[in-house]
């Protein structure tokens, strides 16, 4: 099993979903310094951190537990794909800025 792969889980409450979301956000922020090195990108990781924050802020006011669980699942999948170099550099997969 991968270090990034997680079992799919359903949040029992908004508090549990919030905890899981914050955990995912922290994983992304901790991974931000590695992403420019992995994909040989020519901008600082502070730009990546800002984009990560922007993506999380897009869904800040989502209150549906099922939708939050789906977003958390997709976020974990994106993190795993990014860190395993499964993204294409010349496409907008990684070059999101």
BELDATA-V788421 format. One record per backbone hydrogen bond with DSSP energy under -0.5 kcal/mol. NH is the residue of the N-H (numbers start at 0). CO is the residue of the C=O. Records with the same first field share a line. If there is no record, write none. Layout:
# BELDATA-V788421
NH->CO / CO
This chain:
# BELDATA-V788421
16->12
17->13
18->14
19->15
20->16
21->17
22->18
23->19
24->20
25->21
26->22
27->23
28->24
29->25
30->26
31->27 / 28
33->30
34->30
35->31
36->32
37->33
38->34
39->35
40->35
46->43
47->43
48->44
49->45
50->46
51->47
52->48
53->49
54->50
55->51
56->52
57->53
58->54 / 55
59->56
61->58
64->62
67->63
68->64
69->65
70->66
71->67
72->68
73->69
74->70
75->71
76->72
77->73
78->74
79->75
80->76
81->77
82->78
83->79
84->81
85->80
93->87 / 90
94->90
95->93
